[in-house]
Amino acid sequence: MRHEKSVRNRGIGWIIVMGALVLGLVSACSLFNQLPIARIVASVVSGNSPLIVAFSASNSEDSDGTIRSYVWNFDDGDTDTGVSVQHTFVTLDPVKVFHVTLTVTDDDGDSATVTQTIEVTSGGEASTGTGIPTARFTVNKFIGVDPLTVTFDATSSLAGSGTITSYNWNFGDGKTTTGSRPTHTFSPDSGKTTTYPATLYVWNSNSQVSTAQVEIIVIVPKNDTQDDAPIADIHITDPDLIYESTGKPAIPSLFEVKLDPRGSSADAGHKIDYYAWDFGDGDTHVETSDLEVTHIYELSAPSKTYVVRLTVFDDSGQEDTFVANITLTEDED
């Protein structure tokens, strides 16, 4: 049994394998060159076939130079190049996991690679069988400074029986709309930080309905200045296997991961008001303190990579985001 995590940050690399920690400076092909850091942002990480996913490598970086090339491998025979690409995943299997790999190469010829998994289902009875629909949606932002424009995407919703006939939205601020991919701008009338319960209603052709909801937090800064932005930072513990499943993929194994944001800091005279966590598996969490958070990840495939983001907001409304990859790996006996 092995569980593995790889995180890269500011030229330092470390890997935890089988509970043993090895820490050291990242080496490069040339003596003094620092390796680039490859990072993936995916518009969605799961959905029904055919699944269209937009990928971005814009968060990748090279601390002592520039990135010259971005090469994508979609694990289905197709490849692409560029900072931003789009790909359609197709499968007839009930569930198929694609391991999308990004390789970035810097101006010294050194490379770094990162992998993001995309889970695609064939639909089957989920879209043509019996039962009520399932409402699902993602947002590009769940917290931000007033005015906050949010893009919603409900295309991963399931019809149940029949077909989906309508997507109805209530944004919790008195405004409503329809459609699978609406955009809405939130701006509190009260002049105070406000949380809006945004709700999706999905109806199918048998007049059945399902709902899903997310809270959108709109920050009204207390101290609007032009001082330096805060700095986000995370320390991540070795993933701990807390449940080993013998019935994957229907029943996943479970890993516990602890994430510590106390390395984050605000400019002199300021403080961090919000710690916004996006765990990379569809779950998000907002804290108003630098408490360590614990998150449970599911592993239904031999391995899976999650992209974790911590965004901190200070009392002037400025923000910074730290991105890390957590790879869960479970050996097959």
N, C-alpha and C positions, 0 to 999 in steps of 0.2 A: 504494500500500500504506500502511495506517495502523494502528497499534495504540495503544490509548488506555486510560488508567487514571484513575479518579477516586476520591479518598480524602478523607473529611472527618473532622476531629478537633478538638474543643474550639474551634469557631468559626473555624478556619483552613481555607481551601479551596485545593486546587491541582490542576492538570490538566496532564498531559503528552501532547502531540499531536505526532506525527511527530518525536519526539526533542527538541522544544523545550519548555522548562520555563517556566511562567508562575506566579508565586507572589504571593498578595496576600490581604488581608483579604476575607472574604465580605461582599458588600454586601447590603443589605436594602431593602425598599420604603420603610420609614421610616428616617430618617437614623441613628438610634442603635440600632435593633433588630438583634439577631443572628438569622440564619436558623436554623430548627430543623434537626436532623439526622435523616434517615429511615434506618432500618435494618430489614432483614427477617431473620427466622429461620424456615426451612422444615423441617418434620419429615423430609421426603425431597426429593431434587431430581431423581430419575429413577425409572422403574418402568413396569410394564405397565398398559395401559388396561383398565378404568377405574382411575385412580390417585387415591387420596384423600390430599390434602396439608393439613396443619395449618400455618397461618402465624401468626406473632406479630410485632407491631411494638413490643413492650415495651421493647426496647433503644433505641428512638428517644428523642431528647431535645431540649430547648430550654433553652439555658444562661441565658436572661434572662426566662423566663416559663414558660408551660405549653402543651402541645399540645392543641388543641381538637378536631381531627378527623383521622381516619384513613380514607383512601379507597383501595380496592383495585380494580385492573383486571386480570382474569385472561387477557386476550388471546384469549378465545373468545366474546366478546359479553356475558359476565357480569361484574358488579361487586358490591362489598360494602363495608361500613363497619364500623369497630370495631378495637380493639387486637388481638384474636385472632379469626381466621376460619378456616373450613375450606372446601375446594373440591375437587370431583371433576373431573378432566381426562379427556376421552374422545377417542380418535382411531381412525380406520381406516387411517391412513397407517403405513407400516413404522416411521418415526420422525418425531415432530413436536415442535418446540421451542416452548413457550409462554413469552412474556416477561411475567412478572407484575410489575406496577408498583404501588408504594405511594407515595401522596402524603400528607404530613402538613402540617397548617396550624396555626400557633401563635395565641396570643391577640391578636397584632397583625395577623393576616391574612396573614402571610408563609408561604410554602410551600417544601418541599423534596421531591424525588422520588428514588426508588431502584428499580432493576429486578433481579429474580432470575429466571433461566431455569429452567424445569422441562422435562425431556426425557421424553416418553411414547412408548412403543412399543406397537404393536397386538398383540404377542404372536405371532400367526401360528405358524410352525413351531417357535418357541421353546417353546410350551406344548403343541402337539399333534403335532409332527413326530416325528423319530427322534432318538435320542441320549440320553446320560445327563443327569440334572438339573444345574442350576447353583445352588449354595448361595450366597446373598447375605444380609447383614444389616447393620443399622445399630445404633448404641448412642447413648443420650443423653449418656453420660459414658464416657470411657475412662481418666480419671485423677481422683482425688479423695481426700479425707481419710477415714480410718477412723472409723465404718463407712460404706462406700460402696454406695449402692443404684443399680443400673444397670437400665435398661429396654432390652430387646433387641427388634428388629423384623426378622423374616425374610420379610415378605410380598412383597418384591421378588425372591425366589428363583424360578427357572424349573423347570418340570417335565421338560423334555426330551421324552421320549415318555410318553404316558399322562398321569397326574395325580399331584400330590404327595400322598402318603399319610401322611407323618409328618415332624415336625421334632423332632429329638433334640438336647439340649444337654448338654455337659459343661463346667462352669464352671472346672475346673482346681483347685478347692479341695475335691474329694471329693463335690461335690453335682451332681446331674443333674436334668433336667426335660424336659418335652415341650411342644409348642405353638408357634405362630408369633410370639407376643408375650409372652414371659415377663419377669418382673422378679426380680432376684436381689440379695441384699445380701452384700457381701464384707467380711470382718473378719479380719485376720491373727491366728492364734493365737500367733505368735512374738513379737508386740509390735514387729516391725520392718516397714519398708516392703517390700511384697511385690508381685510381678508374677504375675498369673494368666492362663494361656492359655485363653480361653473359646472353645470349638469348637462349631460347628453341623454336624449331619449331616442332610441332606435326602434322603429316600427317595421314589421314585416307584412307580407301580403295576406296573412291570416289574422291581421289586426292584433297581433301580439306585440308587447313592448318590453324593452329592457332599458335600464338606466346605468350610468356611470358618472362619477363626480370627482373633481379635483379642486383643491383650494388654491386660489391665485392670490399671492400677497403683494400688494402695491405699497412701496415704501415712500413716505413723505419725509425727507431728511430734516433733522432737527437743527443742523449746523452746516449750512451751505457755504463751503469755503473752496479755495483753489489749492489747498495743501496736497501733499503727495497721497496717492492711493494706498490702501492697505496692502499687505502681502499675505496670500493664502499659502498654507503648508499643511501636509498630512504626514503622520507616522502611522504605518499600517502593520499590524501584527501578522504573523504567520497564520494562514487559514487553518482552522481546527476542524477536522472531520468529526461531526457530532452524531451523524446517522449515516450508516453505509447501507444503501439499498441493494437488494438482490432482484428488484423488479423494474430496473430502468428499461426504457425511458418513461414508462407510465408513472412510476414512483421514483422521484429523484433522491439522490444522496444530498445531505445537508452539511454545509460548512459554515462555521461561525468566524466572522472577521471583526476585529476591533480597529476603529479608526480614531486617531487622536489629532485634533486640530490645534493643539496648544503651541505649535511652532508658528502659527499665524500672528501677525502683528499689525497695529495701526500706526500712522504717523504721530509724531509728538503732539500732544494736546488733544488727541482723538481716541476713540475706542471703537471696537467692532461691535455692532448692534445685532447682526444676523450672520449665522453660519448655515448656509443652504447646501444640503447634501443631495446629490443625484447618484444613486448607487449603481446605475448602469443596467439594472434589471427591471426598470419600470417603477421602482419605489423611490420616493423622495422624502426628505425630512428637513425641517427647519428648527434650529436651536437659537436661543438668544444668549447662550453662554458657550464657553469653550470646553464643555464636557465631552469626554470620550463617548463615542457612539458604538453600538454593537449591531451588526447586520448579519442576517442569515441568508446565504446564497444557496440556490438549488443547482445541482449538477445532474443532468439527464444524459449527457454524452460522455465519452471518455475524457474530454477536456473542454473547458469553456473559458473564454476571456471576457471579463467585464471592464468597462471603462468608467472609473469613478471620478466624479467632479465635486470639488468643494469650492463654492463661491462665497466670499465674505464681503459684507457691506459695512462700511463705517458710518459714523453719525453724520457725515456730510453727503452720504449717498454714493460715494465712490466704491468701486468694487475690484476684486481680483479673483481669478480662478486658478486652482491647482488641479491638474489632471494626472491620474495614475491608472495603470493597468493591473488588474488582479486576475491571475490565471489559476484556475482550479484544475487539478489533474489527479485522476484516480486510476491506478494500475488495475488491469484486468487479471485476475488470478487464473 
